[in-house]
Amino acid sequence: MKKKEAVPGGICVSTQGRDEGRYYLIKEVLPNGFILVCDGNYKKLASPKKKSLKHVKLLPETAEVIAEKFLCGGKVFDSEVYSALKNVSAAAKAAPEGDAKI
């Protein structure tokens, strides 16, 4: 199984803490296994949250347009981040949970 890497513009879900289950966009990857994340609503780009990689689940999806802006140094708005995460979370909720039998 291929291991996912934390990259700016990547999307993750918090697995620990009071924000458990919240979707975040990775703003920056820090040394020693930490990342800075934002969601465009509660955690803005101006004050991102520092999370340990142990406490998030990295998703295969990325916000390509936002990742490109991060790499080029372009201006990213909180509304763009919020919209991207809203689309990802809506798609995740619409997807079936699997073949769980009740």
Secondary structure as UniProt FT lines:
FT   TURN            8..9
FT   STRAND          10..14
FT   TURN            18..21
FT   STRAND          23..30
FT   TURN            31..33
FT   STRAND          34..38
FT   TURN            45..46
FT   STRAND          49..52
FT   HELIX           53..55
FT   STRAND          56..62
FT   HELIX           64..72
FT   HELIX           78..94
//
